[in-house]
């Protein structure tokens, strides 16, 4: 990973399969992580970093990513499902931009890996993550 996570020097990341590059940075004023995928801008609550890491530590084992668009129902027991669950610390969606709230399981785990918080698989499909 390169970048410091600011808007001027965003983190340069790739999805778990390594098929798509994207950037992320913190917007501390808004409390968001801003994810730029080509021309598409997604925003997630910045608390997702600590919350996801804590959940994975408590889970204690590998968890499937299960990335899905907002309109698709995620598979149960996945990072994606947790990122939308009313039972998570945010009380629901970490994604903040209506119509683009999904893909939590696609874009957050590579950031946590780059920050040294998780181990992430890098297969073509069905990747999993676990806390370090």
N, C-alpha and C positions, 0 to 999 in steps of 0.2 A: 504494500500500500504506500502511496505517496500522498502528500497533503497534510495539512494541520487541522482540517475540519472547519476552517473559516470560509466565508463566502468568497474571499479573495484567493484562497488556497484550499479548495475542497478536497476531501478524501477521494482518491481515484480507486474505484472498486470494480469487481466483476462478479456476476452471479455465480452461484455454486458450480454449475456445469461449465463455467468459463465461456459461455456463449454471448454474453452481453456485457458491455462496459457501461458504467454509470458513475455519477458523482454524488456525494452527500456532504452537507455541511450543517453546522448548528446555527440556528437563528435564536440566540439566547433571549433576545427581546420578546419574541413571539412564543418562545418555549417549544420550538419545533426543530425537527430534523428535516431538511429540505433535500429531496432526492430528485435528481435530474437524469432522466432516461431519454436521450435524444432531445426532442422538443417537449416531452411530457414532464410536467413538474408534479411531484407527489409530496405531501407533507405528513409527517408522523409526529406524535408527541415525543419530545426529547427524553422524557422519562422512560421511554421504551427500552433504552439501553440498559439501565439498571434493573428495570422490572423484568425484562426478558432474561437477563443473566440470573437474577434471583430465582425465577421460576425454573430455569433449567438446572440450577444447582439443587433445588429442592426435588426436582424430578429424578435426578441422579443417574439417568441413563440416556441413551440415544433417543431422539425424538424426530420424527419425520417433519420436513419443512411444510409440505402441503400447500404451496403457493397457489392462490386462486384470485381471479378478478372479483371485484366487489359484488357483482350480481350472481356469482356462482357460490354455492354452498361448499365450504371447505370440509375435508374429511375430519372426522372427530379424532382427537388425540394428536393433532398437528400444531406446529407453531402458528400457522395461519388461523386455525380455529381459536387458539388461545388469544391471539391478537385482536379478536372480535368479540370475545366472550364477555358477558356481563359480570362474570366472576373474576376478571383480571383487575389489577389495581386501578386502571383507568375507568372501569365500569362499562366497558364496551370498546368501540373502535379506537385503535391508536392512530389509524389513518384519519386525516382531518379534511381532505378535499373531497367533497361529495362527488361521486362517480369515479373517484380514483383512490378510494380508501383501502382497497385490497392490496394484494401482493406483499403483505407484511412478511410472510415467510420467504419471499424471494429476496428482498432487499435488506432486511435487518440482520440476518445471520452473518452474511459476509462482512458487515461492519463490525460486529462483535468479534469475529475471527481476527480481523485486522487490528483490533484493539487488544488482542491477546486474552480475550475472555472465554472463548469457546473453541472447540475443535469441530470442523465442518468437513463433511465428505464432498468430493468433487467428481462425482460420476455424471454420466449423461442424463440420468433420471433418478427419481426417488432418493434424493439426498437427505441426510440426517445431520443433526447437530447435538452436541452435548457440552455442558459447562466444563471448564478447566478448574 
